Amino acid sequence: MSGRLFRLRELGVLARLGIAGLVITMLGGTAASGVYLHMHHGDRDQREGLTIDDVRAHYHGIVSPSPLLESLESGHPETLGDRDRALLVEWLGGDPASLSLRYDDLDLGADAPAEIIAVGCLECHARSSSGNESAPEIPLEYWDDVYELAISKDIRPVDGEILAASTHTHALGMASMGIAIAVLALLTSWPRVLVSMLLAGTGLGLVADIGGWWLTRMNDAFAVVVVAGGLLFSGGLSLLSLLVLVDLLLPKPKAASTETQG
Ligand code: HEC
């Protein structure tokens, strides 16, 4: 292609080393932000692991009552005694931080939630339960099973001012990074179609990701846009970086002037 200033392959060793160092550091930074996301936002929805609910929770907030509490208050199961029901309801309504402590508190004896559940629920809610009336697909055998259903969620979205500050730093930082890699990738010897497609994904991904933060704030259905955009951006950026790194390893062309295609 005409009009190209130079190609990375024409650079000397020192310039190549320098660019390689910068690109590798940037890739490291991208990986680190992925790890940070997991550690910082992984339990945003009060459940472990980074899922789309964490994105919803962060930008939009989530309000959903404990399914266990709802089901007990609706009178399920009919066989449960009033006193046991009241004990479970009281336990679920208590301090969320001590839910697990009081779950199998030995001091409570047969009044401990774990005991009440074992006696009143497990005939139908064990993985091995069978029969028409049972629900083995909703197990309540272990604390992890129960916890998933016990927790009420009332998560405030991120503060608008913080989101604005975060948009400011991320938009400027990530876009600058993207532009730098874009220029480098366009100076490689890789087919222009390949570079252009990756570039389109990277750029549109970033717009979707950061724009999606604000859209999700208004409507949590946009959380998928944030996730898809983020994946597209980080995937595109990483691939473009790899193309640049590989290109830096290529030998200098013999006669750069006879070169016609780009
Ligand atoms: C006689 C069998 C039986 C017993 C005993 C029983 N359940 Fe269930 N439970 C079911 C069935 C069947 C379902 C599924 C109902 C449905 O899908 O509509 C269910 C559903 C549930 C659900 C899910 C409700 C939802 O909205 O998804 C919860 C929570 C639950 N049970 C809690 C309990 C607890 C706590 C106990 C004990 C205190 C208990 N169950 C005792 C049969 C039972």
Boltz pocket constraint, residues with backbone or C-beta under 6 A from the ligand:
constraints:
  - pocket:
      binder: B
      contacts: [[A, 67], [A, 68], [A, 71], [A, 76], [A, 77], [A, 79], [A, 80], [A, 116], [A, 117], [A, 120], [A, 121], [A, 122], [A, 123], [A, 124], [A, 125], [A, 132], [A, 133], [A, 134], [A, 135], [A, 138], [A, 149]]
      max_distance: 6.0
